[in-house]
Amino acid sequence: MTKGSKIEASAWYDNSANNKFNPDPTKDVRWGDQSWQEMMIGFFNITFDASKDPMELLRPARKAPAAPAGLE
């Protein structure tokens, strides 16, 4: 990835009667670890040069510059 790249994750759930795999469209679906529950959790891993200081690699993003006067 290049500097400034972003990671985006999207999920869609079809709890309608149109979903042939939905056993009960009238039942609320709540978060849970089981496959019949909502399971969207995004994970990602990173690797970096072990000789580098991790705190330098993962430093907080800089604040955006202030808007010019009169353009706030």
Backbone torsions as a table, in degrees:
resi	resn	phi	psi	omega
1	MET	NA	150.1	178.4
2	THR	-96.9	160.8	178.6
3	LYS	-54.3	133.3	179.4
4	GLY	90.7	-4.0	178.2
5	SER	-64.0	152.2	178.8
6	LYS	-125.2	150.3	175.3
7	ILE	-109.1	129.8	-179.5
8	GLU	-127.5	136.5	177.4
9	ALA	-127.6	138.1	178.2
10	SER	-132.2	148.6	176.5
11	ALA	-142.4	144.9	176.9
12	TRP	-126.7	140.6	178.5
13	TYR	-122.2	131.2	178.8
14	ASP	-113.0	95.4	179.6
15	ASN	-96.9	24.9	-177.1
16	SER	-92.5	169.7	175.9
17	ALA	-69.2	-15.5	178.3
18	ASN	-73.5	-16.6	179.4
19	ASN	-86.7	107.7	-175.7
20	LYS	-65.9	-15.7	178.8
21	PHE	-93.3	-1.7	-179.9
22	ASN	-87.1	113.9	-176.2
23	PRO	-71.7	-26.4	-177.6
24	ASP	-153.2	92.0	-177.5
25	PRO	-67.3	-10.7	178.3
26	THR	-86.9	-10.4	-177.3
27	LYS	-89.5	133.4	175.1
28	ASP	-66.3	142.1	176.9
29	VAL	-107.8	124.1	-179.1
30	ARG	-114.5	165.0	179.1
31	TRP	-62.2	144.5	176.2
32	GLY	-177.6	167.9	-178.0
33	ASP	-84.6	-13.5	-175.6
34	GLN	-85.5	156.2	-175.2
35	SER	-68.7	-18.0	177.6
36	TRP	-89.2	-0.1	177.1
37	GLN	-108.5	165.6	176.9
38	GLU	-65.5	130.6	-172.5
39	MET	-128.0	13.3	-174.4
40	MET	-72.8	111.7	171.6
41	ILE	-136.8	129.4	179.6
42	GLY	-95.5	133.4	176.7
43	PHE	-129.5	150.1	169.7
44	PHE	-150.6	153.9	178.6
45	ASN	-118.1	153.5	175.0
46	ILE	-128.7	155.1	172.0
47	THR	-126.3	151.6	178.8
48	PHE	-151.6	163.4	179.2
49	ASP	-62.1	121.6	-176.2
50	ALA	-64.4	-18.6	179.1
51	SER	-82.3	-8.6	179.4
52	LYS	-87.7	152.8	176.5
53	ASP	-77.2	115.7	-178.6
54	PRO	-57.0	-32.9	-179.8
55	MET	-67.3	-28.8	176.3
56	GLU	-75.4	-38.4	180.0
57	LEU	-69.4	-31.9	-174.8
58	LEU	-111.2	29.3	-178.6
59	ARG	-62.7	152.5	179.0
60	PRO	-60.8	150.4	177.3
61	ALA	-64.1	148.1	177.2
62	ARG	-73.1	150.4	176.3
63	LYS	-71.8	145.8	177.2
64	ALA	-66.7	144.5	178.6
65	PRO	-63.3	149.9	179.1
66	ALA	-66.1	146.9	177.6
67	ALA	-70.0	146.3	176.8
68	PRO	-58.8	152.4	-179.8
69	ALA	-53.8	134.6	177.4
70	GLY	90.1	-7.4	-179.1
71	LEU	-112.2	9.3	-179.5
72	GLU	-62.9	NA	NA
